[in-house]
Amino acid sequence: MLLSEGQMSDYKGAALMLDALPPASQLLADKGYDADWFRRALAERGIMACIPSKSNRKNPIEHDRKLYRQRHKIENMFGRLKDWRRIHTRYDRCAHTFMSAICIAATVIFWL
């Protein structure tokens, strides 16, 4: 997991995590990750990118719509994390304390 600045774009954060990606066959991501260099980097690692094209892309790239529907599970996870008031309002000023709160919440959610 990587905790980035609020102003940082998605694909710039992905560049920081690229080397730490676990072995996978597919990656589901939203339009914020639609960048040619990111798709190439995933292809070099043998990962199929399921990323819809941005609306301003001149030549849209097709994605597996059936697979992309599974992305709702990721959004549900973020929704459950945001049920925790401390996380959705970001009370903690320090990044390491905020990340600790996220890890505790995720552990409790998984446990329940």
One Martini backbone bead per residue (centre of mass of N, CA, C, O) as a GRO file, in nm:
protein
  112
    1MET     BB    1   0.100   0.034   0.017
    2LEU     BB    2   0.010   0.378  -0.070
    3LEU     BB    3   0.061   0.704   0.055
    4SER     BB    4  -0.058   0.992  -0.085
    5GLU     BB    5  -0.118   1.271  -0.202
    6GLY     BB    6  -0.404   1.446  -0.282
    7GLN     BB    7  -0.273   1.582  -0.560
    8MET     BB    8  -0.200   1.319  -0.675
    9SER     BB    9  -0.194   1.132  -0.930
   10ASP     BB   10  -0.252   0.811  -1.005
   11TYR     BB   11  -0.012   0.747  -1.209
   12LYS     BB   12   0.214   0.857  -1.024
   13GLY     BB   13   0.165   0.653  -0.795
   14ALA     BB   14   0.212   0.401  -0.973
   15ALA     BB   15   0.515   0.453  -1.026
   16LEU     BB   16   0.599   0.396  -0.726
   17MET     BB   17   0.465   0.082  -0.733
   18LEU     BB   18   0.574  -0.092  -0.971
   19ASP     BB   19   0.805  -0.263  -0.822
   20ALA     BB   20   0.580  -0.381  -0.594
   21LEU     BB   21   0.437  -0.566  -0.766
   22PRO     BB   22   0.272  -0.836  -0.782
   23PRO     BB   23   0.200  -1.118  -0.909
   24ALA     BB   24   0.006  -1.096  -1.217
   25SER     BB   25  -0.248  -1.101  -1.479
   26GLN     BB   26  -0.424  -0.856  -1.361
   27LEU     BB   27  -0.553  -0.506  -1.391
   28LEU     BB   28  -0.761  -0.296  -1.207
   29ALA     BB   29  -0.873   0.026  -1.335
   30ASP     BB   30  -0.916   0.345  -1.376
   31LYS     BB   31  -0.890   0.631  -1.572
   32GLY     BB   32  -0.642   0.750  -1.403
   33TYR     BB   33  -0.444   0.504  -1.538
   34ASP     BB   34  -0.439   0.626  -1.832
   35ALA     BB   35  -0.132   0.520  -1.972
   36ASP     BB   36   0.106   0.419  -2.184
   37TRP     BB   37   0.343   0.361  -1.986
   38PHE     BB   38   0.174   0.181  -1.795
   39ARG     BB   39   0.091  -0.034  -1.998
   40ARG     BB   40   0.381  -0.117  -2.075
   41ALA     BB   41   0.477  -0.198  -1.790
   42LEU     BB   42   0.269  -0.425  -1.759
   43ALA     BB   43   0.344  -0.589  -2.013
   44GLU     BB   44   0.640  -0.651  -1.922
   45ARG     BB   45   0.505  -0.821  -1.666
   46GLY     BB   46   0.238  -0.975  -1.776
   47ILE     BB   47   0.002  -0.758  -1.752
   48MET     BB   48  -0.331  -0.710  -1.777
   49ALA     BB   49  -0.507  -0.428  -1.877
   50CYS     BB   50  -0.810  -0.292  -1.708
   51ILE     BB   51  -0.856   0.010  -1.877
   52PRO     BB   52  -1.019   0.274  -1.934
   53SER     BB   53  -1.057   0.527  -2.137
   54LYS     BB   54  -1.025   0.831  -2.188
   55SER     BB   55  -1.212   1.083  -2.335
   56ASN     BB   56  -0.936   1.229  -2.473
   57ARG     BB   57  -0.874   0.991  -2.645
   58LYS     BB   58  -0.822   0.935  -2.975
   59ASN     BB   59  -0.756   0.613  -2.925
   60PRO     BB   60  -0.933   0.389  -2.805
   61ILE     BB   61  -0.911   0.138  -2.555
   62GLU     BB   62  -0.988  -0.166  -2.501
   63HIS     BB   63  -1.190  -0.347  -2.261
   64ASP     BB   64  -1.299  -0.564  -2.015
   65ARG     BB   65  -1.617  -0.533  -1.908
   66LYS     BB   66  -1.662  -0.783  -1.732
   67LEU     BB   67  -1.414  -0.743  -1.550
   68TYR     BB   68  -1.470  -0.442  -1.461
   69ARG     BB   69  -1.722  -0.511  -1.277
   70GLN     BB   70  -1.533  -0.609  -1.030
   71ARG     BB   71  -1.455  -0.318  -0.912
   72HIS     BB   72  -1.673  -0.288  -0.687
   73LYS     BB   73  -1.506  -0.424  -0.461
   74ILE     BB   74  -1.312  -0.191  -0.421
   75GLU     BB   75  -1.524   0.029  -0.355
   76ASN     BB   76  -1.642  -0.119  -0.109
   77MET     BB   77  -1.385  -0.108   0.061
   78PHE     BB   78  -1.369   0.201   0.079
   79GLY     BB   79  -1.648   0.235   0.209
   80ARG     BB   80  -1.581   0.073   0.469
   81LEU     BB   81  -1.348   0.254   0.561
   82LYS     BB   82  -1.535   0.524   0.566
   83ASP     BB   83  -1.696   0.439   0.827
   84TRP     BB   84  -1.451   0.553   0.955
   85ARG     BB   85  -1.409   0.857   1.084
   86ARG     BB   86  -1.099   0.886   1.100
   87ILE     BB   87  -1.064   0.837   0.788
   88HIS     BB   88  -1.273   1.028   0.633
   89THR     BB   89  -1.141   1.294   0.799
   90ARG     BB   90  -0.844   1.294   0.870
   91TYR     BB   91  -0.711   1.344   1.170
   92ASP     BB   92  -0.436   1.269   1.089
   93ARG     BB   93  -0.127   1.421   1.014
   94CYS     BB   94   0.029   1.172   1.001
   95ALA     BB   95   0.096   0.924   0.782
   96HIS     BB   96   0.164   0.684   0.976
   97THR     BB   97  -0.099   0.710   1.145
   98PHE     BB   98  -0.301   0.680   0.915
   99MET     BB   99  -0.202   0.403   0.816
  100SER     BB  100  -0.258   0.259   1.083
  101ALA     BB  101  -0.565   0.304   1.081
  102ILE     BB  102  -0.616   0.150   0.819
  103CYS     BB  103  -0.503  -0.125   0.915
  104ILE     BB  104  -0.695  -0.164   1.150
  105ALA     BB  105  -0.960  -0.145   0.993
  106ALA     BB  106  -0.900  -0.376   0.792
  107THR     BB  107  -0.874  -0.597   1.007
  108VAL     BB  108  -1.158  -0.572   1.129
  109ILE     BB  109  -1.316  -0.614   0.868
  110PHE     BB  110  -1.198  -0.897   0.811
  111TRP     BB  111  -1.282  -1.028   1.084
  112LEU     BB  112  -1.599  -0.964   1.044
   0.00000   0.00000   0.00000
